Amino acid sequence: MNKRMKRIIATSFTVAAFALLGGIFSREIACNAEETSITLQLGELYDIGAGDNAVVTSDNNKIVSIVDGKIHGLSHGKTAITIDTDEGSKVIDITVKKSGFPYGEITMYKGERLPLCFTEFKHKDAKWKTSNKKVAKLSGSEIVAKKVGKATAKCTINGKTYACHIKVKKAPKKLVYLTFDDGPTRSSTPKILKILKKNNVKATFFEINPAKADYDLTKKIIKSGHTLAVHGYSHNYNYIYASESRYKNNITKLQKLFFKKFGVWTVLTRFPGGSSNMVSRFNRGIMTRLTKSVKKWGYKYFDWNVSSADAGGAKNPKQVYKSVKRGLHAGENVVLMHDFANNYKTINALNKVIKYGKKHGYVFKAMTAATTEIHHGVNN
């Protein structure tokens, strides 16, 4: 018997008991309360009016959390809340849509910046406020993590209140973001995921357009707690770097596909070839223009400062391992790897890379929308 059924049965017994005692159970539980179901947007903070003496609990805190008696939509899906008062209990079904503000709660490192963006709709007029400016301060359309502590950012648009609960931590002295480009593929992605799971490490996957037959791989990446990011719908240099409009379409098309098929809204992207690439030189100055434009379009772009050389240079797993080991340093490390088909150089080096990193004090994390960008110098 599941948790919700137990609560419903318990509620039924409570009502029956009142009837047997001759009581009249006519008063509604104090809340907005003829409601038996509520639909929220992502990030929406909804006051159910439960009253000071009510105890409100969520069946799934990953979908809906309870904040000072209010319900807060954290991730899309369905769950239920239970309101307990002296008069009895009430169960309300909750549906959280995949659209809205995608960062209902986030952990940031001191100095990081979180873009305050919505999913498929824009609100330039959104006026955010933070509960503690010393911890999290507004800077334009971003939240800047200033000091270790907790704060809440809120805004109200069209009668709906959106909230972001922020926890600011001190960044590790040695931080590693493992990133994998060009997947997903049947021969590499599952093996990479298995190694990451074995080592309890989260990573970031900059995917190109997944084949429909491989949607399950992308779903597994998401379900495993890794970060999904945009590499591009196409990886054809001559096509995507032909114009700014074509490049914008290349990343926006994939961003929308991720949202439609998997319910993930990501603003993280990486240029095929990196921002320092020279494969775009047939279109003079295109990278200079694009590196400025992607931010205006609402994205954060990431190059890398540690290369595994698995896409060129390294001939075997040993050389991949040595390349990463040689590049690791204090501070933020963004490691470039690939999960293209049959990339056994990386697959067979990955476990050793992680073991080395942990042994030498490196902390492995997946990127978030707040992660500080690593940029190359632009050559075109």
C-alpha positions in Angstrom: 0.0 0.0 0.0 1.5 3.4 -1.0 1.9 6.4 1.2 -0.9 8.3 -0.4 -3.5 5.5 0.0 -2.6 5.1 3.7 -3.3 8.8 4.2 -6.6 8.6 2.3 -7.7 5.6 4.4 -6.6 7.4 7.6 -8.7 10.4 6.5 -11.7 8.1 6.0 -11.4 6.7 9.5 -11.2 10.2 10.9 -14.5 11.2 9.2 -16.1 7.9 10.3 -15.0 8.5 13.9 -16.6 12.0 13.9 -19.9 10.5 12.6 -19.9 7.8 15.3 -19.4 10.3 18.0 -22.3 12.3 16.7 -20.0 15.2 15.6 -20.7 17.1 12.4 -17.7 17.1 10.2 -19.0 20.0 8.0 -16.1 22.5 8.3 -13.7 22.5 5.4 -10.0 22.1 6.2 -8.6 25.6 6.3 -7.2 26.1 2.8 -8.2 27.2 -0.6 -10.2 24.3 -0.2 -12.6 23.1 -2.4 -9.5 22.3 -4.5 -8.7 18.7 -4.9 -6.0 19.3 -7.5 -3.6 22.2 -8.3 -1.4 22.8 -11.3 1.7 24.9 -10.9 4.4 26.2 -13.2 8.1 25.4 -12.5 9.4 27.6 -9.7 5.9 28.8 -8.8 5.3 29.6 -5.1 1.6 29.0 -4.3 -0.2 29.9 -1.1 -2.8 27.2 -0.3 -4.0 29.2 2.7 -3.6 26.3 5.1 -3.5 28.4 8.2 -0.8 28.6 11.0 -1.9 25.5 12.7 -1.9 23.2 9.7 0.9 20.8 8.9 1.6 20.5 5.2 3.7 17.6 3.8 4.7 16.7 0.3 4.7 13.1 -1.0 7.7 14.0 -3.2 10.1 16.8 -2.2 11.9 16.7 -5.5 8.7 17.7 -7.3 7.1 20.0 -4.7 8.6 21.4 -1.5 6.8 23.1 1.3 8.0 26.5 2.3 6.3 28.3 5.3 3.0 26.5 4.4 3.3 27.4 0.7 3.9 24.8 -2.0 6.8 25.3 -4.4 7.1 23.6 -7.8 10.7 22.3 -8.2 10.5 19.8 -11.1 7.8 18.8 -13.6 5.7 15.8 -12.6 2.9 14.7 -10.5 2.7 14.2 -6.7 0.3 15.1 -3.8 0.4 17.1 -0.6 -1.4 16.3 2.6 -2.8 19.0 4.9 -3.3 18.0 8.5 -5.2 20.1 11.0 -7.2 19.4 14.2 -10.3 18.9 12.0 -8.7 16.2 9.9 -6.6 15.6 6.8 -7.0 16.6 3.2 -5.0 15.2 0.2 -4.5 17.5 -2.9 -3.1 16.3 -6.2 -0.3 18.5 -7.5 0.9 18.7 -11.1 4.0 20.8 -11.9 4.3 21.8 -15.6 7.6 21.8 -17.3 7.4 25.5 -18.2 8.2 28.4 -15.9 11.3 29.3 -13.9 13.6 26.2 -14.1 15.7 26.9 -11.0 13.4 26.6 -8.0 16.3 25.8 -5.8 20.0 25.9 -6.6 23.4 25.6 -4.8 25.9 28.1 -6.0 29.6 28.7 -5.3 30.7 32.1 -4.1 31.3 34.3 -7.2 29.0 32.3 -9.5 26.2 34.0 -11.5 22.8 32.6 -12.2 20.8 33.9 -15.2 17.2 34.7 -14.2 15.5 33.3 -17.2 12.2 31.5 -17.9 11.7 28.5 -20.2 10.0 29.2 -23.5 8.8 32.6 -22.6 10.6 35.8 -21.8 9.8 38.4 -19.2 12.2 41.3 -19.5 10.0 43.3 -17.1 10.4 40.7 -14.3 11.5 42.5 -11.1 13.3 40.1 -8.8 14.2 40.8 -5.2 16.5 38.8 -2.9 15.9 38.2 0.8 19.6 38.7 1.7 21.7 40.9 -0.6 24.8 40.1 1.3 24.4 36.4 0.3 22.9 36.8 -3.2 22.8 40.1 -5.0 20.9 41.1 -8.1 23.1 42.3 -11.0 21.0 43.0 -14.1 19.2 39.8 -15.1 21.6 37.6 -12.9 22.0 36.6 -9.3 25.5 36.9 -8.0 26.6 34.6 -5.1 28.4 37.0 -2.8 28.7 35.2 0.6 28.2 31.8 2.1 24.7 31.5 3.3 21.1 31.2 2.2 18.8 33.6 0.4 15.6 33.5 -1.6 14.9 35.4 -4.9 11.3 36.2 -5.8 9.4 37.9 -8.5 5.7 38.2 -9.4 4.4 38.1 -13.0 0.8 37.9 -14.2 -0.4 37.1 -10.7 2.1 34.3 -10.2 4.9 34.4 -7.7 8.2 32.6 -8.7 10.9 31.8 -6.2 14.5 30.5 -6.2 15.9 29.2 -3.0 19.7 29.8 -3.1 22.4 28.1 -1.0 25.8 29.7 -1.4 28.8 27.6 -0.6 32.6 28.1 -0.8 34.0 26.6 -3.9 36.4 23.6 -3.5 40.0 24.5 -3.9 40.3 21.8 -6.6 37.1 21.5 -8.7 36.6 19.3 -11.8 33.8 19.4 -14.3 34.0 16.3 -16.6 32.3 17.2 -19.9 31.5 14.8 -22.8 30.8 16.1 -26.3 29.2 14.6 -29.4 26.9 11.9 -27.8 24.8 10.0 -27.2 26.0 6.8 -28.8 25.2 3.1 -28.0 28.8 2.0 -27.9 30.2 4.7 -25.6 27.5 6.5 -23.5 26.3 3.5 -21.4 29.8 2.5 -20.6 30.7 6.1 -19.5 27.5 6.3 -17.4 28.4 3.0 -15.7 31.9 4.2 -14.7 30.5 7.6 -13.4 27.9 5.7 -11.4 30.5 3.4 -9.9 32.5 6.3 -8.8 29.5 8.4 -7.7 30.5 11.2 -10.0 28.2 13.6 -11.9 29.2 15.0 -15.3 28.0 17.3 -18.1 27.0 16.1 -21.5 27.1 18.5 -24.5 25.0 16.6 -26.9 24.3 16.9 -30.6 20.9 16.0 -31.9 20.2 12.5 -30.5 18.6 9.9 -32.9 15.1 8.9 -31.8 16.4 5.4 -31.2 18.8 6.9 -28.7 16.4 9.0 -26.7 16.5 6.5 -24.0 20.3 7.3 -23.5 19.6 11.0 -23.1 16.8 10.1 -20.6 19.2 7.9 -18.7 21.7 10.8 -18.5 19.1 13.0 -17.0 17.7 10.4 -14.7 21.2 9.7 -13.4 21.6 13.3 -12.2 24.0 14.5 -14.9 23.6 17.8 -16.7 22.3 18.0 -20.2 23.8 20.8 -22.4 23.6 21.9 -26.0 26.5 21.3 -28.4 24.3 21.8 -31.5 21.6 20.2 -33.6 24.3 19.8 -36.3 28.1 19.5 -36.1 28.7 20.5 -39.7 31.1 23.4 -39.5 30.5 24.7 -43.0 26.8 24.8 -42.3 26.5 26.1 -38.7 29.2 28.8 -39.1 27.8 30.2 -42.3 25.9 33.0 -40.5 24.8 34.1 -37.0 21.2 33.3 -37.8 22.1 29.8 -38.9 24.1 29.2 -35.7 21.4 30.6 -33.5 18.9 28.2 -35.1 21.4 25.3 -34.6 21.5 25.7 -30.8 17.9 26.9 -30.3 16.5 24.0 -32.2 18.2 21.5 -29.9 17.4 23.5 -26.8 13.7 23.3 -27.8 14.0 19.6 -28.6 15.5 18.9 -25.1 12.6 20.8 -23.6 9.8 19.2 -25.6 11.1 15.6 -25.4 12.8 15.5 -22.0 11.4 18.4 -20.1 14.9 19.9 -19.6 15.6 23.6 -20.2 19.3 24.3 -20.5 21.2 27.5 -21.2 24.6 25.8 -21.3 26.3 25.4 -24.7 29.6 24.7 -26.3 30.8 25.8 -29.8 31.7 22.8 -32.0 35.5 23.2 -32.2 35.5 25.6 -29.3 35.3 29.4 -29.5 38.9 29.5 -30.6 38.3 27.3 -33.6 39.7 28.1 -37.0 37.4 25.9 -39.0 35.1 28.9 -39.2 37.7 31.1 -40.9 35.8 30.8 -44.2 33.4 33.3 -42.6 35.7 36.1 -41.4 34.9 37.3 -37.8 32.0 34.9 -37.2 33.4 33.7 -33.8 34.0 37.2 -32.6 30.3 38.0 -33.4 28.9 34.7 -32.0 30.7 34.8 -28.7 29.0 38.2 -28.1 25.6 37.1 -29.5 25.1 33.8 -27.5 24.9 35.7 -24.3 22.3 38.1 -25.7 20.3 35.0 -26.8 20.3 33.8 -23.2 23.1 31.2 -23.2 26.3 30.6 -21.3 29.1 29.1 -23.4 31.9 26.8 -22.2 35.3 26.0 -23.7 37.7 23.9 -21.6 41.0 24.3 -19.8 42.0 20.6 -19.6 42.0 18.5 -22.7 41.9 14.7 -22.8 43.2 14.8 -26.4 40.8 11.9 -27.1 39.6 13.4 -30.3 43.1 13.9 -31.6 46.6 13.5 -30.3 46.0 10.7 -27.8 46.4 7.3 -29.4 45.4 5.1 -26.4 43.9 5.2 -22.9 47.2 5.8 -21.3 47.8 9.0 -23.2 44.3 10.2 -22.5 45.0 9.7 -18.8 48.3 11.4 -18.9 46.8 14.4 -20.8 44.1 14.9 -18.2 46.5 14.4 -15.3 49.0 16.9 -16.8 46.3 19.5 -17.2 44.6 19.4 -13.8 45.4 22.3 -11.5 44.0 24.2 -8.5 40.8 26.0 -9.1 38.2 25.2 -11.8 39.0 22.5 -14.2 36.7 22.0 -17.3 37.8 18.7 -18.8 37.1 18.0 -22.5 36.2 14.4 -23.3 33.9 12.8 -25.9 31.3 10.1 -26.0 31.3 9.6 -29.8 31.0 6.0 -31.0 33.6 3.5 -29.9 35.7 6.0 -27.9 37.5 3.3 -26.0 40.4 5.6 -25.3 38.3 7.6 -22.9 36.2 4.7 -21.7 39.3 2.8 -20.6 40.9 5.9 -19.1 38.0 7.4 -17.2 38.0 5.3 -14.1 41.8 5.9 -13.6 41.2 9.7 -14.2 38.6 9.8 -11.5 40.6 7.7 -9.0 43.6 10.0 -9.5 41.5 13.1 -9.0 39.9 12.0 -5.8 43.2 10.8 -4.4 44.7 14.2 -4.9 41.8 16.2 -3.5 39.8 17.1 -6.6 36.0 17.4 -6.2 33.9 16.3 -9.2 30.7 18.1 -10.0 28.2 18.5 -12.8 27.7 22.0 -14.2 24.7 24.1 -13.3 23.3 27.2 -14.9 25.4 29.2 -12.4 28.8 27.6 -13.2 31.5 30.1 -14.1 32.3 30.0 -17.8 35.8 29.0 -19.1 36.6 30.8 -22.4 39.3 30.5 -25.0 40.8 33.4 -26.8 38.9 34.0 -30.1 41.0 33.6 -33.3 38.4 34.5 -35.8 
